[in-house]
Amino acid sequence: MRKPILFLLVLFVSLTLVACAAPEPTKAPTVAPPAAPKPTDLPKATDAPKPTVAAPAPTTAPPADAPKRGGKLTMAVWQSPTTLNPLLGTQTVMNEVLIYVLDGMLRDQPDGSRAPNLAKEIPTAQNGGVSADGKTITYKLKEGVLWSDGTPFTCEDVKFTWQARMTPGVGVASTAGFSDVETVECPSPTTVIVKYKNFYAGYLNLFGVIIPKSAGDPKNIKNWEYNRKPVGTGPFKVQEWVADSHITLVRNENYRDAKAGQPYLDQIVIRIVPNVDVGLQLLASGEIDMLWSITLDTTPQLDKMPGVKYSAPPRDGGERIFLNMAENKDPADPTKPHLILGEVKVRQALALAINKQRIIDQLLFGKVAPLPGELNNGYFACTDIKPVPYDVAQAKKLLDEAGWVVGADGIRVSKGAKYAPDGTRLRLKYSTTSGNKLREDAQTLVMQDFKAVGVEAYVENAPSSVVIGTWDANSPRRRGNFDLVQYSTSVDSLEPIGGLINTFATSSLPSEKNKGGQNVSRFSDPKVDELLKQAQTEPDSAKRKTMYCQVAQIVHNAHPAIYLYQAGNAYAYRDRLQGWIASGNNSMGWNAQNWWLK
């Protein structure tokens, strides 16, 4: 969860939050994305290749490897979505469901490039899609595209998506980037003109998902029928959603490539299982065809399953522990520091106390690397920022300096601490998503490391729908009622501005007036705010990289999060599935229109 590695969002903006099937497990090719383009040097648009199926002569059998139409694929996810409205939710599992149903203007490809999706081409200065000052972006939409209910997709739907995101007080997940849009104009049904107040560096990240104008009144967005049964332009549509049981998707007969026979599958059933272990059992027994987002600690089990393959493509981001810098209270007041974690020396000590390599070696078989910070991949990677080392002696020294002395039972208590009254026990609530064995095992190792320096932590886990939930659902992460919360997220390596704003800008602090705020650590730094403001309007990608790395260094020094290890999720599938390509830049179902069963 990018992001939570969170990715159809911001992925839709950012974050967020996944090699053709081969005889042996393979990885998607690692291709470093090019420098984020200026308005005048964007790459030429090319449509992603689509499989073609030649109609066989009446007396000729089709080729053995030709896609076959029909059949049902069953996959399992181990989280339960709280909504299927991308304007409200941020769960990675929501994105996984919606990738089959909804589309955006452009689509991220496995090699790190972008390709047109609902747009005919990527806007560039050369094709007239980007104005000389970079403030006006013109999209030409593909003609004849229909929503799954049969109504035409037009510019008015794009305009509505922006308007709905910008409706105040309704709890949308993010307005990053969209708040920089001045107007969206529709000179024709297939022409969209987006005018920005200033040049916005992440303009290609916006409109990663489009919803229809018919969805409802944005002021009543929480009560939309759309939230449970969205209408989309993707290859499948939602037939039914039974909470905590399954979501059934069926072929969208109005899909724009339906004449070419796509999608090939009749149906996809997404089973919601309580944890990864149940998913592995179902995969081994043949009851499911795919298992979503499993960690590399499961690969020895997968290797022993006949007919099962897996792929682990490179990804942005990774696992981290967010530290609550504000008071632990519902709702938190970001102006009041956390009694323990408000002190930077304590946060730094916790980061130094954790033996990240032990977690990687014992739980992940040494297959990933420690995570240095937010920007760890692609052109914008800040290579000068290194992972926080494991240094018990330095951790103890910092805790001593911060006024936390070792008590009779080995757990520290405050004596002259900056915020905590004398005698306060250094005890912290540690939460993550229940049912994720890797995270739960990592918690055990982390708590052992904390205890070795005199810090007591206790577990209070909850389902993803709670941990990564919304303000109105009383998610402790949003409300600020937590000390430590662990999950995986990322910012978009192609253009990280949206993800950095969501995670670290003061404007993204969650509150009653900003329910969609994702700055859950309650980090606030005027210099970071100013750098992000400048970066948004800087067309020179090299200068933006300098600004982003300055932000990353400030965050690194302030320790609002403890970075554990780089993303290393695997996607497992039975070998009867054909046409799937693993992508570290998108959700598992990104090319589901090409899937077929042999």
Beta strands, then each sheet from edge to edge (+ up, - down):
strand 1: 72-77
strand 2: 106-108
strand 3: 114-116
strand 4: 136-140
strand 5: 181-188
strand 6: 191-196
strand 7: 236-242
strand 8: 246-251
strand 9: 267-272
strand 10: 290-295
strand 11: 308-311
strand 12: 318-323
strand 13: 404-406
strand 14: 412-414
strand 15: 427-432
strand 16: 456-459
strand 17: 484-489
strand 18: 561-566
strand 19: 569-574
strand 20: 577-578
strand 21: 596-597
sheet 1: 7+ 8- 9+ 1+ 10+ 19- 11+
sheet 2: 2+ 3-
sheet 3: 4+ 6- 5+
sheet 4: 16+ 15+ 17+ 12- 18+
sheet 5: 13+ 14-
sheet 6: 20+ 21-
end
